[in-house]
């Protein structure tokens, strides 16, 4: 049956609103997925976005919508809530990076997406996942060459290369969470992640006071809910010291990206990974911040879209 103009318009309208679905996981969990653009696009024209810690799929909506528009008609962008947030199940008691890898595999199989993008901790997740799909993670349990993406890109990947990241702040953050001091935990996290050059230097007590007011807003209430699962993710991913050689087997079409105004740790990590992966590319967004992805900064979105379009 030929596709009419009305059908194409209906698809575009549905894509702007986002199409919600769920994906079952092997351990009995559920993952909430939202698709933007041409929601029935074929796998080679789909990009799966894996987000960072403390962020829900909803926060990535502006980015996913803008990326689907930049990619053009016939493309779809899928975003899913990782465990412990949004419409997805809570983190299981035995949560580990292997949980994240299994979840990415489940969404890739369900959507058929052949392109993969990760931001921040999501960058660590997708790089580890592709390594596992290739059978390079050591145990071979997740090996599935059919899931290796045609194109893979990460922005500000949060990976602890050669112990370059001081993770002591994460343990301090966990202690504050367990004591019920959410604002102080958020302050320690903010300073530890060096999100901005100014606020990252503010003393913890003063920053905690500022964040205490922010946590009473709707966004802050979401942050309080996510802080426990987010810290668990960071501990699982960043306390494990890795070597750039661990990622040397990634596909040659991998693109490493970083924001010039992000914390220098992200730029250095992306450069080291690029140097280790033969055939990969590295690009730096001149005005890019760590939060430029969910903020859908036009310059960055257009660059990402150009890469996936080939």
NUMARVO-468212 format. One record per residue (C-alpha): residue number from 0; x, y, z. Coordinates in nm, 3 decimals, m for minus. Layout:
N
<n:NUM | east:X | north:Y | up:Z>
...
This chain:
310
<n:0 | east:0.000 | north:0.000 | up:0.000>
<n:1 | east:0.154 | north:0.340 | up:m0.096>
<n:2 | east:0.234 | north:0.584 | up:0.184>
<n:3 | east:0.013 | north:0.891 | up:0.148>
<n:4 | east:0.100 | north:1.249 | up:0.243>
<n:5 | east:m0.146 | north:1.222 | up:0.533>
<n:6 | east:0.029 | north:0.910 | up:0.661>
<n:7 | east:0.369 | north:1.082 | up:0.648>
<n:8 | east:0.229 | north:1.385 | up:0.833>
<n:9 | east:0.075 | north:1.161 | up:1.100>
<n:10 | east:0.410 | north:0.989 | up:1.152>
<n:11 | east:0.590 | north:1.323 | up:1.187>
<n:12 | east:0.333 | north:1.446 | up:1.440>
<n:13 | east:0.355 | north:1.125 | up:1.642>
<n:14 | east:0.737 | north:1.150 | up:1.631>
<n:15 | east:0.734 | north:1.502 | up:1.776>
<n:16 | east:0.521 | north:1.389 | up:2.067>
<n:17 | east:0.724 | north:1.074 | up:2.122>
<n:18 | east:0.600 | north:0.718 | up:2.100>
<n:19 | east:0.619 | north:0.526 | up:2.429>
<n:20 | east:0.682 | north:0.154 | up:2.459>
<n:21 | east:0.835 | north:m0.095 | up:2.703>
<n:22 | east:1.106 | north:m0.357 | up:2.663>
<n:23 | east:1.132 | north:m0.665 | up:2.884>
<n:24 | east:1.475 | north:m0.755 | up:3.026>
<n:25 | east:1.613 | north:m1.108 | up:3.080>
<n:26 | east:1.600 | north:m1.062 | up:3.459>
<n:27 | east:1.228 | north:m0.978 | up:3.460>
<n:28 | east:1.256 | north:m0.599 | up:3.456>
<n:29 | east:1.097 | north:m0.345 | up:3.224>
<n:30 | east:1.257 | north:m0.053 | up:3.042>
<n:31 | east:1.055 | north:0.248 | up:2.930>
<n:32 | east:1.149 | north:0.360 | up:2.577>
<n:33 | east:1.042 | north:0.676 | up:2.392>
<n:34 | east:1.095 | north:0.710 | up:2.016>
<n:35 | east:1.105 | north:1.037 | up:1.821>
<n:36 | east:1.097 | north:1.111 | up:1.449>
<n:37 | east:0.977 | north:0.842 | up:1.210>
<n:38 | east:0.901 | north:0.589 | up:1.481>
<n:39 | east:0.882 | north:0.293 | up:1.241>
<n:40 | east:1.214 | north:0.376 | up:1.075>
<n:41 | east:1.438 | north:0.080 | up:0.980>
<n:42 | east:1.732 | north:m0.014 | up:1.202>
<n:43 | east:1.996 | north:0.151 | up:0.984>
<n:44 | east:1.812 | north:0.481 | up:1.034>
<n:45 | east:1.766 | north:0.451 | up:1.411>
<n:46 | east:1.990 | north:0.596 | up:1.683>
<n:47 | east:1.968 | north:0.460 | up:2.039>
<n:48 | east:2.063 | north:0.723 | up:2.299>
<n:49 | east:2.199 | north:0.607 | up:2.637>
<n:50 | east:2.190 | north:0.885 | up:2.897>
<n:51 | east:2.404 | north:0.975 | up:3.194>
<n:52 | east:2.363 | north:0.941 | up:3.569>
<n:53 | east:2.091 | north:1.133 | up:3.757>
<n:54 | east:1.902 | north:1.205 | up:3.431>
<n:55 | east:1.575 | north:1.059 | up:3.302>
<n:56 | east:1.481 | north:0.993 | up:2.940>
<n:57 | east:1.238 | north:1.285 | up:2.963>
<n:58 | east:1.525 | north:1.529 | up:3.018>
<n:59 | east:1.679 | north:1.407 | up:2.692>
<n:60 | east:1.356 | north:1.482 | up:2.503>
<n:61 | east:1.478 | north:1.818 | up:2.355>
<n:62 | east:1.799 | north:1.652 | up:2.236>
<n:63 | east:1.627 | north:1.344 | up:2.091>
<n:64 | east:1.364 | north:1.554 | up:1.916>
<n:65 | east:1.620 | north:1.797 | up:1.775>
<n:66 | east:1.848 | north:1.511 | up:1.665>
<n:67 | east:1.564 | north:1.333 | up:1.485>
<n:68 | east:1.486 | north:1.657 | up:1.301>
<n:69 | east:1.851 | north:1.711 | up:1.208>
<n:70 | east:1.878 | north:1.354 | up:1.080>
<n:71 | east:1.578 | north:1.413 | up:0.856>
<n:72 | east:1.266 | north:1.233 | up:0.745>
<n:73 | east:1.283 | north:0.857 | up:0.775>
<n:74 | east:1.503 | north:0.857 | up:1.087>
<n:75 | east:1.414 | north:0.774 | up:1.448>
<n:76 | east:1.585 | north:0.842 | up:1.780>
<n:77 | east:1.514 | north:0.606 | up:2.070>
<n:78 | east:1.580 | north:0.701 | up:2.434>
<n:79 | east:1.524 | north:0.470 | up:2.730>
<n:80 | east:1.512 | north:0.518 | up:3.104>
<n:81 | east:1.796 | north:0.323 | up:3.259>
<n:82 | east:1.721 | north:0.127 | up:3.577>
<n:83 | east:1.592 | north:0.319 | up:3.876>
<n:84 | east:1.435 | north:0.611 | up:3.693>
<n:85 | east:1.134 | north:0.717 | up:3.490>
<n:86 | east:0.923 | north:0.430 | up:3.360>
<n:87 | east:1.185 | north:0.159 | up:3.411>
<n:88 | east:1.226 | north:m0.097 | up:3.688>
<n:89 | east:1.441 | north:m0.034 | up:3.994>
<n:90 | east:1.803 | north:m0.143 | up:4.000>
<n:91 | east:1.828 | north:m0.512 | up:4.097>
<n:92 | east:2.015 | north:m0.608 | up:4.417>
<n:93 | east:2.304 | north:m0.745 | up:4.209>
<n:94 | east:2.324 | north:m0.435 | up:3.989>
<n:95 | east:2.653 | north:m0.398 | up:3.798>
<n:96 | east:2.781 | north:m0.282 | up:3.460>
<n:97 | east:2.669 | north:m0.620 | up:3.325>
<n:98 | east:2.309 | north:m0.509 | up:3.402>
<n:99 | east:2.355 | north:m0.200 | up:3.186>
<n:100 | east:2.508 | north:m0.405 | up:2.903>
<n:101 | east:2.219 | north:m0.652 | up:2.910>
<n:102 | east:1.967 | north:m0.366 | up:2.905>
<n:103 | east:2.130 | north:m0.199 | up:2.604>
<n:104 | east:2.126 | north:m0.533 | up:2.425>
<n:105 | east:1.755 | north:m0.578 | up:2.501>
<n:106 | east:1.663 | north:m0.234 | up:2.361>
<n:107 | east:1.881 | north:m0.282 | up:2.051>
<n:108 | east:1.712 | north:m0.614 | up:1.978>
<n:109 | east:1.364 | north:m0.467 | up:2.028>
<n:110 | east:1.415 | north:m0.150 | up:1.821>
<n:111 | east:1.659 | north:m0.292 | up:1.568>
<n:112 | east:1.871 | north:0.027 | up:1.599>
<n:113 | east:2.206 | north:0.006 | up:1.420>
<n:114 | east:2.348 | north:0.331 | up:1.561>
<n:115 | east:2.444 | north:0.398 | up:1.922>
<n:116 | east:2.515 | north:0.720 | up:2.113>
<n:117 | east:2.617 | north:0.760 | up:2.478>
<n:118 | east:2.650 | north:1.070 | up:2.697>
<n:119 | east:2.863 | north:1.087 | up:3.013>
<n:120 | east:2.808 | north:0.766 | up:3.212>
<n:121 | east:2.599 | north:0.649 | up:2.917>
<n:122 | east:2.919 | north:0.678 | up:2.714>
<n:123 | east:3.088 | north:0.434 | up:2.951>
<n:124 | east:2.787 | north:0.202 | up:2.922>
<n:125 | east:2.785 | north:0.191 | up:2.540>
<n:126 | east:3.162 | north:0.148 | up:2.509>
<n:127 | east:3.157 | north:m0.140 | up:2.757>
<n:128 | east:2.851 | north:m0.285 | up:2.584>
<n:129 | east:3.009 | north:m0.285 | up:2.238>
<n:130 | east:3.325 | north:m0.441 | up:2.382>
<n:131 | east:3.106 | north:m0.714 | up:2.531>
<n:132 | east:2.912 | north:m0.766 | up:2.206>
<n:133 | east:3.245 | north:m0.816 | up:2.030>
<n:134 | east:3.350 | north:m1.071 | up:2.292>
<n:135 | east:3.633 | north:m0.852 | up:2.422>
<n:136 | east:3.515 | north:m0.822 | up:2.783>
<n:137 | east:3.688 | north:m1.135 | up:2.904>
<n:138 | east:3.397 | north:m1.367 | up:2.986>
<n:139 | east:3.224 | north:m1.384 | up:2.649>
<n:140 | east:2.881 | north:m1.412 | up:2.812>
<n:141 | east:2.743 | north:m1.108 | up:2.629>
<n:142 | east:2.912 | north:m1.173 | up:2.294>
<n:143 | east:2.672 | north:m1.103 | up:2.006>
<n:144 | east:2.841 | north:m0.965 | up:1.691>
<n:145 | east:2.501 | north:m0.885 | up:1.537>
<n:146 | east:2.453 | north:m0.613 | up:1.801>
<n:147 | east:2.778 | north:m0.430 | up:1.718>
<n:148 | east:2.650 | north:m0.097 | up:1.579>
<n:149 | east:2.721 | north:0.039 | up:1.233>
<n:150 | east:2.813 | north:0.371 | up:1.394>
<n:151 | east:2.904 | north:0.449 | up:1.753>
<n:152 | east:2.957 | north:0.791 | up:1.914>
<n:153 | east:3.011 | north:0.912 | up:2.271>
<n:154 | east:3.023 | north:1.262 | up:2.422>
<n:155 | east:3.220 | north:1.326 | up:2.742>
<n:156 | east:3.247 | north:0.953 | up:2.827>
<n:157 | east:3.282 | north:0.901 | up:3.205>
<n:158 | east:3.542 | north:0.625 | up:3.232>
<n:159 | east:3.809 | north:0.594 | up:3.499>
<n:160 | east:4.116 | north:0.553 | up:3.279>
<n:161 | east:4.430 | north:0.453 | up:3.471>
<n:162 | east:4.284 | north:0.591 | up:3.794>
<n:163 | east:4.261 | north:0.942 | up:3.648>
<n:164 | east:3.934 | north:1.007 | up:3.833>
<n:165 | east:3.929 | north:1.060 | up:4.207>
<n:166 | east:3.630 | north:0.853 | up:4.318>
<n:167 | east:3.662 | north:0.925 | up:4.691>
<n:168 | east:3.386 | north:1.187 | up:4.659>
<n:169 | east:3.144 | north:0.913 | up:4.552>
<n:170 | east:3.195 | north:0.720 | up:4.875>
<n:171 | east:3.142 | north:1.044 | up:5.070>
<n:172 | east:2.827 | north:1.105 | up:4.867>
<n:173 | east:2.693 | north:0.759 | up:4.955>
<n:174 | east:2.752 | north:0.824 | up:5.328>
<n:175 | east:2.549 | north:1.145 | up:5.309>
<n:176 | east:2.267 | north:0.969 | up:5.124>
<n:177 | east:2.254 | north:0.695 | up:5.384>
<n:178 | east:2.235 | north:0.964 | up:5.654>
<n:179 | east:1.943 | north:1.131 | up:5.474>
<n:180 | east:2.136 | north:1.450 | up:5.390>
<n:181 | east:2.038 | north:1.473 | up:5.022>
<n:182 | east:2.138 | north:1.837 | up:4.964>
<n:183 | east:2.485 | north:1.776 | up:5.107>
<n:184 | east:2.518 | north:1.460 | up:4.896>
<n:185 | east:2.424 | north:1.659 | up:4.585>
<n:186 | east:2.681 | north:1.927 | up:4.676>
<n:187 | east:2.958 | north:1.668 | up:4.710>
<n:188 | east:2.853 | north:1.512 | up:4.380>
<n:189 | east:2.847 | north:1.850 | up:4.204>
<n:190 | east:3.197 | north:1.937 | up:4.322>
<n:191 | east:3.329 | north:1.590 | up:4.249>
<n:192 | east:3.200 | north:1.591 | up:3.891>
<n:193 | east:3.333 | north:1.946 | up:3.833>
<n:194 | east:3.021 | north:2.037 | up:3.642>
<n:195 | east:3.104 | north:2.407 | up:3.630>
<n:196 | east:3.428 | north:2.592 | up:3.699>
<n:197 | east:3.253 | north:2.834 | up:3.939>
<n:198 | east:3.017 | north:2.622 | up:4.149>
<n:199 | east:3.266 | north:2.337 | up:4.174>
<n:200 | east:3.484 | north:2.563 | up:4.391>
<n:201 | east:3.203 | north:2.667 | up:4.629>
<n:202 | east:3.251 | north:2.516 | up:4.979>
<n:203 | east:3.028 | north:2.212 | up:5.040>
<n:204 | east:2.822 | north:2.369 | up:5.325>
<n:205 | east:2.739 | north:2.678 | up:5.116>
<n:206 | east:2.666 | north:2.476 | up:4.802>
<n:207 | east:2.448 | north:2.238 | up:5.005>
<n:208 | east:2.247 | north:2.537 | up:5.124>
<n:209 | east:2.194 | north:2.655 | up:4.768>
<n:210 | east:2.093 | north:2.307 | up:4.653>
<n:211 | east:1.859 | north:2.259 | up:4.948>
<n:212 | east:1.636 | north:2.529 | up:4.803>
<n:213 | east:1.663 | north:2.378 | up:4.455>
<n:214 | east:1.560 | north:2.033 | up:4.577>
<n:215 | east:1.218 | north:2.173 | up:4.672>
<n:216 | east:1.141 | north:2.235 | up:4.302>
<n:217 | east:0.991 | north:1.963 | up:4.078>
<n:218 | east:1.332 | north:1.913 | up:3.916>
<n:219 | east:1.492 | north:1.890 | up:4.258>
<n:220 | east:1.243 | north:1.629 | up:4.375>
<n:221 | east:1.337 | north:1.420 | up:4.071>
<n:222 | east:1.706 | north:1.466 | up:4.156>
<n:223 | east:1.645 | north:1.343 | up:4.513>
<n:224 | east:1.476 | north:1.033 | up:4.377>
<n:225 | east:1.760 | north:0.962 | up:4.135>
<n:226 | east:2.053 | north:1.036 | up:4.362>
<n:227 | east:2.071 | north:0.688 | up:4.517>
<n:228 | east:2.054 | north:0.494 | up:4.190>
<n:229 | east:2.281 | north:0.746 | up:4.017>
<n:230 | east:2.551 | north:0.714 | up:4.279>
<n:231 | east:2.527 | north:0.336 | up:4.256>
<n:232 | east:2.588 | north:0.361 | up:3.882>
<n:233 | east:2.887 | north:0.586 | up:3.928>
<n:234 | east:3.038 | north:0.354 | up:4.187>
<n:235 | east:2.991 | north:0.056 | up:3.955>
<n:236 | east:3.141 | north:0.234 | up:3.656>
<n:237 | east:3.404 | north:0.470 | up:3.794>
<n:238 | east:3.553 | north:0.283 | up:4.088>
<n:239 | east:3.669 | north:0.020 | up:3.840>
<n:240 | east:4.002 | north:0.144 | up:3.703>
<n:241 | east:4.034 | north:0.066 | up:3.334>
<n:242 | east:4.307 | north:0.091 | up:3.074>
<n:243 | east:4.275 | north:0.247 | up:2.731>
<n:244 | east:4.398 | north:m0.084 | up:2.592>
<n:245 | east:4.078 | north:m0.243 | up:2.725>
<n:246 | east:3.890 | north:m0.047 | up:2.456>
<n:247 | east:4.140 | north:m0.082 | up:2.172>
<n:248 | east:3.919 | north:m0.339 | up:2.000>
<n:249 | east:3.628 | north:m0.099 | up:1.949>
<n:250 | east:3.509 | north:m0.058 | up:1.587>
<n:251 | east:3.719 | north:0.179 | up:1.373>
<n:252 | east:3.414 | north:0.395 | up:1.299>
<n:253 | east:3.382 | north:0.503 | up:1.664>
<n:254 | east:3.362 | north:0.879 | up:1.720>
<n:255 | east:3.484 | north:1.029 | up:2.047>
<n:256 | east:3.350 | north:1.373 | up:2.133>
<n:257 | east:3.408 | north:1.618 | up:2.417>
<n:258 | east:3.306 | north:1.969 | up:2.514>
<n:259 | east:3.584 | north:2.227 | up:2.519>
<n:260 | east:3.421 | north:2.381 | up:2.827>
<n:261 | east:3.353 | north:2.051 | up:3.004>
<n:262 | east:3.582 | north:1.940 | up:3.286>
<n:263 | east:3.928 | north:1.867 | up:3.142>
<n:264 | east:3.895 | north:1.506 | up:3.260>
<n:265 | east:3.637 | north:1.437 | up:2.987>
<n:266 | east:3.853 | north:1.582 | up:2.710>
<n:267 | east:4.160 | north:1.388 | up:2.820>
<n:268 | east:3.964 | north:1.063 | up:2.850>
<n:269 | east:3.814 | north:1.102 | up:2.501>
<n:270 | east:4.156 | north:1.182 | up:2.351>
<n:271 | east:4.319 | north:0.879 | up:2.513>
<n:272 | east:4.043 | north:0.648 | up:2.392>
<n:273 | east:4.067 | north:0.793 | up:2.040>
<n:274 | east:4.443 | north:0.731 | up:2.038>
<n:275 | east:4.386 | north:0.368 | up:2.137>
<n:276 | east:4.113 | north:0.288 | up:1.882>
<n:277 | east:4.259 | north:0.264 | up:1.534>
<n:278 | east:4.045 | north:0.437 | up:1.272>
<n:279 | east:3.837 | north:0.631 | up:1.527>
<n:280 | east:3.780 | north:1.007 | up:1.513>
<n:281 | east:3.788 | north:1.277 | up:1.780>
<n:282 | east:3.613 | north:1.612 | up:1.778>
<n:283 | east:3.578 | north:1.887 | up:2.037>
<n:284 | east:3.276 | north:2.115 | up:2.053>
<n:285 | east:3.424 | north:2.468 | up:2.096>
<n:286 | east:3.145 | north:2.596 | up:2.322>
<n:287 | east:3.037 | north:2.256 | up:2.451>
<n:288 | east:2.963 | north:2.196 | up:2.818>
<n:289 | east:2.898 | north:1.861 | up:2.982>
<n:290 | east:2.526 | north:1.940 | up:2.980>
<n:291 | east:2.516 | north:2.050 | up:2.615>
<n:292 | east:2.366 | north:1.715 | up:2.507>
<n:293 | east:2.039 | north:1.726 | up:2.707>
<n:294 | east:2.027 | north:2.103 | up:2.640>
<n:295 | east:2.024 | north:2.022 | up:2.265>
<n:296 | east:2.284 | north:2.282 | up:2.168>
<n:297 | east:2.242 | north:2.325 | up:1.791>
<n:298 | east:2.612 | north:2.312 | up:1.699>
<n:299 | east:2.658 | north:1.982 | up:1.883>
<n:300 | east:2.335 | north:1.821 | up:1.761>
<n:301 | east:2.416 | north:1.905 | up:1.399>
<n:302 | east:2.763 | north:1.753 | up:1.435>
<n:303 | east:2.620 | north:1.432 | up:1.582>
<n:304 | east:2.355 | north:1.412 | up:1.310>
<n:305 | east:2.616 | north:1.460 | up:1.035>
<n:306 | east:2.818 | north:1.171 | up:1.176>
<n:307 | east:2.525 | north:0.929 | up:1.188>
<n:308 | east:2.409 | north:1.028 | up:0.840>
<n:309 | east:2.758 | north:0.934 | up:0.720>
